[in-house]
Each structure stands twice: as structure tokens, then as C-alpha cells.
Amino acid sequence: MKYIVVGGAGFIGSNLVDNLIKKGHEVSVIDNFSTGKKANINPKAIVFEIDMSDIASSEKLISIMRNADTVFLLAAKARVQPSIQKPIEYEMNNTIGVLNILKCAADAKVKRLVYSASSSAYGDSKTMPLVETMPINPLSPYGAQKYYGEVICKVFSHVYGIETVCLRYFNVYGERQNLDGAYALVIGIFASQLLSGQPMTIRGDGEQRRDFTYVGDVVNANILASKSKNVGKGEVINIGNGDNRSINQIADMMGREKIYIDPVIEPKETLADNTLAKKLLGWEPKQIIEDWMPGYKKEIGL
């Protein structure tokens, strides 16, 4: 099988590339390396350095994608807070870039595109767990942009005939997660602070709760989404563990000193209803964060 992973040098993308190559598939990676790392890429992958929002590269993208079985679209400028600071930069990548990849995939006669969406589209809902049919209420440019990706995927399935499916990720963690920089999430930030001999900084009271989902489970969801006969018309599916932990609990798992700083705009809680993923994809999460954390701490030297 021929697969294209857009964003294959990133955290989730590189783990997906490894899995596909291990299964014996032909895999091409498209990445601009603005956040992804060349060191992450499996040496058996074919690599193309292209910015997906560069419309001038469309012909090259079409050539790379031609007759691929699936394009996995994972590339994005990630995280809520940086998108608030740089909304135009994020819009170009997360909206125009997605539209460009979809059009190129359709022109290249790709069978299916699996889009990496985000639970940030829900915003700050008072009702838990979060179900795909709930109203959308993003609190940031990033959340709005990721939701637009879902909308345009469904449009492309209807208008251009390319099969699409959208996976709403919930707080992905695991091997190769960023430890620093604008794209680091809470576990990576805590790890970086501890490795530097600093206390862990917690926004607000630390009672915000998140549904933490292991990267290996997210990779499995992508592969199942590429094969399932139950999807292909722009379906939106939660990919979350179905349980959650407070930021204080995560800090306690990692140990040592913590301090509290000013809060930021963010949902109080996320919790996925993953019933639809089980029904349409046959997917279930297998990793629990408490079981994973001791090995991770040992690996990074904590």
C-alpha cells in the first residue's frame, strides 16, 4: 500500500510512519520542518520538504500523492495559546494549508484522507463526556481552524468524491512528545522543567482535567480510519481515552516541587465519549497514563 503522511516529522506523524513502515508499506513524508525533526523520520521513508500552505507547490504535491491509498494529514501549527498570539500565521497554515492538501489529494486521485482534528473545537462545555453531536464552541483561532478542517473535509467528500474522515484528538502524549518550545504540552513542559532543576509550573489551581490519550493508540486509530468501510464521508470521531486526570494529578505522577501561576483561557475539563470510534473504527484505547509514566521518567532520566 502507498501512504502519504503530511507532518511525518512531528510527534504523532513520525510514530505513524514507523508503524506503517513496520507493516511493510511504502511511506512518503511531507513536512516543512518548522516544528518536526528530521531525526524523527524513519530512514526507510521517502522525504519531501514542502510547506503545505505553499500553493505554488501544488503540482509537486499532486505528483507525490498520485494514486496513494491514503493521505494522513497531521501537519498543523498546534496549541491554543500560540494561536491567540499569532492568529494570521496560524490561519495560513491550518486553513489554507489544509485546503491545499485536500485539493491536491483530490486531483491526485487519492482514495482517502484522514484528517487530524482537535477536541479544542468543543471549547469549554459544561456537559461531559463530549459527544461528536454536541455544539461546537472553539475558544481560540486554533480551535476554530481545526474545526474548519472538519467542515472542508466533508465538503470535499461531497463535491470532489475523495473519502475523508476526521479524528478529534484529546491531549496526546507519548514517545517523541516535545519537551520545550511553543508546541510542548503539559507532560513535556513538566519534564523539561524537572530536568532543568526547576519546579513544575501549573496554571490556575491545577484542577483542570484532561483526557490524556497515548500516541500509540492515536496511531492505531489513524490506521483503522484508513481501512474502515464504515467511514469516508467526512465523519467526525473522538479519539480519547474516555477518562481524565487533573493537572495536579499529572504533576504528582511526575513528582517533586510545583508552583502555581496565573491561569490562561482554556477549558476547565475535557473528556471524550469514544463510543463512535468503537462503533465505526473498532478502536479502543489500550494505554493508561499511570502505567506509562514510570517508564517515561526512567527513559528521560527523572
N, C-alpha and C positions, 0 to 999 in steps of 0.2 A: 504494500500500500504506500501511496505517496502523501506525505503530510507536510504542511507549512505551519510553522509556529512563529507568529508575529509577536516579538517580545521574548524570544527564546533565550536571551542572555540574562533575563531577570530571575527573580526568586522563584516564582511559580513556573514560569516558562522553561527554565533550564531543568527543573525537576521533571516536567512533562517530556522534554526532549530525551532525557536519559531513559525514561520508561519506554518511549516509543522505539528508540534505537535498540534497547534490550530485547524488545519483541521482534526485531528484525526488519523494521520498516525503514523506508527512505525518508529522511527528515531534512528539510531546509529551514534555516533560521533567518528571519528578517528582524533587524534591530538597528537602532541608531546609536546605541551605547551611551546615551545620555545618563542613564542610571544602571543599565545592565552591564555586566562584566564579562569580558572575553574569556576570562579564566573559568567562568561558569559553564561554558559551552562544551558539550561532548565533542571530542575530536573527530568522531565519525559523522557529525552533522555538516551539511553544506551551508556556508555562512554568507549572507549578503548584508552589507552595511548600508541601509537606506532609512531615511526618515519617512514614516508612513503618511505624514501630513504634506509631503512634498509632491504636489500634483504633477510636477514635471517628470517625476519618476514613474508615472503610471504605466508606460509601455514596458519598462523593465519589470515592474511588479507583475504585470499580466503574463509576461514570458516566464517568470519564476513559478507562478501559480498554475500555469496551464495544465488542465486535466488532473489537478490534485483531488484526492478523495475528500480531504477536509483541510480547511484553514482554521487554526486556533488563534483567535485574536485576543492576546493577553496584554499587548503593549498599551500603556497609558501613563500619563503623569498622575501619580497616585497621591492620596491623602487629602483630608478635608482642609486643614489649616493652610498649607501652602497654596491651595486653590483660591482661598479667600484673599491671600496676599498678591497673587498673580493670575487673576481671572482670564485675561486675554491670552496669555501664554498657554494656559490650560485648555482654553476653548479651542485653540488651533489644533492642538494635539488630540484632545479627547472627543472632539466633534468632527472637525474637518478630516482628521486622520482616519477615524472610523468610517466615515462616508467614502473616503478614497479607497480604503481597503475593500469595502463591500462592493464598490463599483468594479474594481479590478478583478475581484474574485468572480463576480457575475460574468464579466467579459471573458475571463479565462475558463469559463465552464466548470468551475469548481462545484462539486456536488453539494457540500455542506460547509457552513461556517459556524463555529462555536464561539460565542462572544462572552468575554469575562465581564459580567455586570457587577453591581455592588449593592450590599444591603443599605448603604448610605442613602439610597433612593427613598427609603421609608421615612427618613427624618426621625423626629422624636415622638414616636407613637406611645400612647398611654396603654394600649392593649397589647398583651403578649400571650402566646407567641405570635410572631409576624408571619402572616399568610400572604401568598402572592396576590390574592384578590383585594387586599386592603388598599385604601387610598395612598397615593404617592405624595410625599411632602418633603422634598430634599431641603436641607438647611445650608447648603453650600454650593458654589459653582461646580465642584467635583461631583456631588450627588446628582445635580441636575444634568450634567454632561453624561454621566454613566446611564442615567435613565433615558436620555435621548438616544443613546446607542441601542437600547432595547426597542424603542419605537421605530427607529430606522431599519433595524434588522427585520422586524415584522413587515414593514413596507416593502423591503427588497424581496422577501419571500413571495409576497403577493404580486408585485409588479414585474420582477425580473426572474422569478422562478428558482432562485437559489434557496436551498434549505437552510434555515437558521434556527438556532436555539440559544437562549441567554441564561447564563448561570449567575445567580446573585450570591457572591461570596460573603461569608461572615468571618471577619477577623482571622485571616490565615496566618499560621505560624509554622515554623519548622526549619529544616536544614536550608542554609543559604539565606535566611532572612537577614535584612540589613541591620547592622548594629549602630549605625550613626547616619547623619545626614537627614535631609528633609523627608525621606521616604521610610525611615525607620518607624516601626510600630512599637507598642509598649514593651514587649518582651525584649526586643533588640535594644531599645533605649536603656532599659534597666540593666541589661547585660553589659552594655558599653560603660555605663556609669560605675558599675561594680568593678569592672576590670581596670578602671582608672582610679579606683580607690575613693570614689565619691558616693554619697548617699543616693538612693533612688528618689527621684522627684515625682510626686503624684499631684496631678491637677485636681483641685477641689478637695472633696472629702474622701475620695478613693472608693466610694460606694457605687460608682458607675459599674454596670455589669455588662459583660461582652460574651458573645457566643464564640469561643475560640475553636477554630477548625484546622485540623492538621493538613499540611501541604500534600502529603501522600494521598489523603482522602480526596482533596480537591483535584489532583491529577487523575485519580480514578474516575471522578465524576466527569471530567472532560472526555476521557476515552469512551466511557459509556454513552455520553451525549453524542459522540461522533458516530456511534453504531446503532443507537436505538431506533426502531421502526415506529416508535410512538411519538416522535418529535420531528420538527423540520419546518414549522410554520411560524417561527418566532416565539415559541413558548418561553415563558419566564419561570425559572425554577430556583428555589432557595437551595444553596449548598452550605449548610450549617450543621453543627454538631447536635443541635437540639437541646442543649443545656448551656448554662452560662456561669461565669465566675466574676467576682468583683475585682477591681484593680488592686485593692488591698490584699485579696487572696493570692493574686499573682505575685505581688511583692513578697508576701510571706513564703511562698514556694521558693523564691529565689534567695531569700534570707538577707540578713544584715540591716543596716540603718536605712530609714526612709524619712523624707521630709515632704511637707505639703506646700504647694504653691498655688497661685491664682488659677481659677477654673477658666476654661475656654468654651466656646459654643460647640456642643456635642450632645448626642442623645444620652439620656440617662441609662437606657438599657437596650440591648439587642438580644433577641432570642428567636431562632429560626424554627418554624414549623417545616420539617423536611418530609412531610407525607407525600407531596407531589414528586419529589426526587425518587422516593422509594417506588412509587406507582409507575412513573414514566421511564425512569432510567434503571430501576432495580438497584439503586445506590443506597448504601448505608455507611455512616462513618464508623471507623474501627479504632481510632486512636483516642485516648483520654489524656488530657494535658498533664495530670498528676503522674501518670506512668512515664510520660516522655521527658519531663523536666529533669530528673536526676541524671540521665544520660547526657542531656544537652549541657548541663552545668559542668559535668566532668569533661566533656569534649572541648569546651572553650576555656577551661581552667579555673572555674569558680569553686 
